[in-house]
Amino acid sequence: MYAVIRVRGSAGMKKDIENTLKKLRLDRVNHCVLVPKNPSFEGMLKKAKNYITWGEINPETLEKLIIKRGRTAGNKRLNKKDALRIVKILEKKPVSEIKTLKSVFRLNPPSKGYKPVRKLYPKGALGNRGEKINDLLKRMI
């Protein structure tokens, strides 16, 4: 499973990239979504690589993300018991099948900031980070 975070705003963005970000449910900067690893999503990520960063999320970071930033319908926080149950379900099913969990996680800007937001990782903040996305998420939770 990939964690995808929007890093840049929409000024000067092409329409096809804007549509791709809407399909990924990334409407604002510092929003995060979880998407499965499959070729269709990987194509969408590569298309929008100049506006987002992504990588493989590990179970510990996923648990922290859902406990701290997970919301239910009505924008209510999850209690720890429900959050742990959802983490176990996510190991088998995609996020879109869990109706009680909102699909977008609203995050804080990272402590110590982003690297330059116009360059690809490792020199900047954009593109595929692999396992290093967990470090960024911990700074944003």
C-alpha positions as CSV (number, residue, x, y, z in Angstrom):
1,M,0.0,0.0,0.0
2,Y,1.2,3.5,-0.9
3,A,0.8,6.7,1.2
4,V,0.4,9.6,-1.2
5,I,0.8,13.2,0.0
6,R,0.1,16.4,-1.9
7,V,3.0,18.8,-1.6
8,R,2.3,21.6,-4.1
9,G,-0.7,23.8,-4.9
10,S,-2.7,24.1,-8.1
11,A,-1.3,27.4,-9.6
12,G,-0.3,26.8,-13.2
13,M,-1.3,23.1,-13.2
14,K,-2.5,21.4,-16.4
15,K,-6.1,20.2,-16.5
16,D,-5.2,16.5,-16.9
17,I,-3.0,16.5,-13.9
18,E,-5.6,18.4,-11.9
19,N,-8.2,15.7,-12.9
20,T,-5.7,13.0,-11.8
21,L,-5.3,14.6,-8.4
22,K,-9.1,14.8,-8.0
23,K,-9.4,11.1,-8.8
24,L,-6.8,10.5,-6.1
25,R,-8.9,12.7,-3.7
26,L,-5.9,15.0,-3.1
27,D,-7.6,18.4,-3.3
28,R,-5.4,20.3,-0.9
29,V,-1.7,20.6,0.1
30,N,-0.7,18.3,3.1
31,H,-3.6,15.9,2.5
32,C,-2.7,12.2,2.4
33,V,-4.5,9.2,0.9
34,L,-3.7,5.5,1.0
35,V,-3.9,3.7,-2.4
36,P,-3.2,0.0,-3.3
37,K,-0.2,-1.1,-5.3
38,N,-1.4,-1.7,-8.8
39,P,-0.5,-0.6,-12.3
40,S,-3.4,1.9,-12.7
41,F,-2.6,3.8,-9.5
42,E,1.1,3.7,-10.2
43,G,0.4,5.3,-13.6
44,M,-1.6,8.1,-11.9
45,L,1.2,8.7,-9.4
46,K,3.8,9.0,-12.1
47,K,1.6,11.4,-14.0
48,A,1.2,13.7,-11.0
49,K,4.8,13.2,-9.7
50,N,5.5,17.0,-9.9
51,Y,2.8,17.7,-7.3
52,I,2.9,14.8,-4.9
53,T,5.2,12.5,-3.0
54,W,4.5,8.8,-2.3
55,G,6.0,5.6,-0.9
56,E,5.3,2.3,0.8
57,I,3.9,2.8,4.3
58,N,4.9,0.4,7.0
59,P,2.4,-1.0,9.6
60,E,3.7,1.1,12.5
61,T,3.3,4.4,10.7
62,L,-0.1,3.3,9.3
63,E,-1.3,2.6,12.9
64,K,-0.1,6.0,14.1
65,L,-1.7,7.7,11.1
66,I,-5.1,6.1,11.7
67,I,-5.0,6.6,15.5
68,K,-4.0,10.3,15.3
69,R,-5.5,11.5,12.0
70,G,-8.3,9.0,11.2
71,R,-11.8,10.4,11.1
72,T,-15.3,8.8,10.7
73,A,-18.3,10.2,9.0
74,G,-19.3,13.5,10.7
75,N,-15.6,14.3,11.2
76,K,-15.4,12.5,14.5
77,R,-12.1,11.0,15.9
78,L,-11.6,7.3,16.1
79,N,-11.0,5.7,19.5
80,K,-8.0,3.5,19.8
81,K,-9.9,0.3,19.7
82,D,-11.7,1.1,16.5
83,A,-8.5,2.4,14.9
84,L,-6.6,-0.8,15.7
85,R,-9.5,-2.8,14.2
86,I,-9.3,-0.7,11.0
87,V,-5.6,-1.3,10.8
88,K,-6.2,-5.1,10.8
89,I,-8.8,-4.7,8.1
90,L,-6.5,-2.6,6.0
91,E,-4.0,-5.5,5.8
92,K,-6.6,-7.4,3.7
93,K,-8.8,-4.8,2.1
94,P,-8.3,-1.4,0.4
95,V,-9.3,1.8,2.2
96,S,-12.2,2.4,-0.2
97,E,-14.0,-0.7,1.2
98,I,-14.0,0.7,4.7
99,K,-17.2,2.8,5.0
100,T,-16.6,4.1,8.5
101,L,-13.2,5.7,7.7
102,K,-12.7,8.9,5.7
103,S,-10.3,8.3,2.8
104,V,-8.4,11.5,3.2
105,F,-6.1,12.3,6.1
106,R,-5.5,15.9,6.9
107,L,-1.9,16.4,8.0
108,N,0.2,19.2,9.5
109,P,3.0,20.7,7.5
110,P,6.2,18.7,8.3
111,S,8.4,19.8,11.1
112,K,11.6,21.3,9.7
113,G,9.7,21.8,6.4
114,Y,10.0,20.3,3.0
115,K,13.1,20.2,0.9
116,P,12.7,22.3,-2.3
117,V,9.2,21.6,-3.6
118,R,10.2,21.8,-7.3
119,K,12.8,19.0,-7.4
120,L,12.4,15.2,-7.2
121,Y,13.5,13.2,-4.2
122,P,16.3,12.9,-2.9
123,K,17.2,16.4,-3.8
124,G,13.7,17.7,-3.3
125,A,10.3,16.8,-1.8
126,L,8.5,15.3,-4.9
127,G,8.2,11.9,-6.4
128,N,8.7,8.3,-5.1
129,R,10.4,8.1,-1.7
130,G,10.0,4.4,-1.1
131,E,10.4,3.6,2.6
132,K,11.4,7.2,3.4
133,I,7.8,8.3,3.2
134,N,7.4,6.9,6.8
135,D,9.9,9.5,8.1
136,L,8.0,12.3,6.4
137,L,4.7,11.0,7.7
138,K,6.0,10.9,11.3
139,R,7.0,14.5,11.0
140,M,3.6,15.4,9.7
141,I,1.4,13.5,12.2
